[in-house]
Amino acid sequence: MDEDLDPKTAKRNATKRGEVTWNQALVLAGLAMTIPGLLFGPAALGYWLDMIFHTAPWLAVSGFVVGLLGTAIDVWVILRRMGLAE
């Protein structure tokens, strides 16, 4: 009965069964909320700079590519830290 109360044992048993722990669920939920900002923030900045410098659509596209790469790297780092990516 004491093994059920031990957090390390509970986490190990949950990962053996393929279940997601609360910590992993909260990290993934936070990641789902930050992805749009990481992805479209640089694109919006690029669009705004395009309007100022009259270079449309080059800075918006460049911002989108930078946001896409940044998002991919951030997702990979977080998933690797959680042990879900190798």
N, C-alpha and C positions, 0 to 999 in steps of 0.2 A: 504494500500500500504506500510506503514511503517513496518508492520509485515514481509513482504517479505525480507526486508533489514536487519532485526535483525538476527545475526548469531545464537543465541540460538534458536529462533523460527524455523529458517531454518533447523538446525540440528535435532530438535525435530520432525519436519514434515517429514524429510528424513527418520528418523529411524522408524516412524510410517508406512511409505510406504514400508519399507524393503530395502531401498536404502542404499548404502554405501557412506559415506562422503569422501571427498578428503583425510582427515587426516587418516581415516581408510584404504583407498586404498594405501596410501604411506607406512603406517606401514606394511601392508600385503605384499607389493612388496619388502620392505626391508627384511622382514622375509623370503620370498622366495629366496632371494639372499644369505642369511646367513646360511640357513639350510645345504647346501652341505658342507660348511666349518666346521660347528658344528658337522656334522655327520661323515665326513671322515677325518677330521684333526687328532683326536685321533687315528683312525685306521692307518693312515699313520705313525704317530709317533710310534705306536706299531709295525708296520712292520719294520721300521728302527731299533728299539731296538731289534727286533727278529734277524735281520741280524748281529747285533753287539754281542749279547749274545747267539746266536744259540739256541733259544727257540721256533722256529717257530712251529705252528702258534699261540701260546698262548697269546703273548702280542698284536698281531694284533687283535685277536678276543676280548680280554679284552678291547682294545682301542675302537673297534667298539661298544661294549656294553655300555661303558662309554659315547661315543658320542651319541648313541641312547637315553640313559636316559637323558643326558644333553639337547639334542634337544627337547625331549618331554616336559621337565620341562620348557624350554625357550618358547616354543610355547604356553603352557598352561598359563604361567604368562602373556605373551603379550596379548593373547586373553581375559583373565580375566580382564586385565587392560582396554581393549577396550570395555568391556561389552558384548562380543560375546560368552563367556563361563561362565557357572555358577558353 
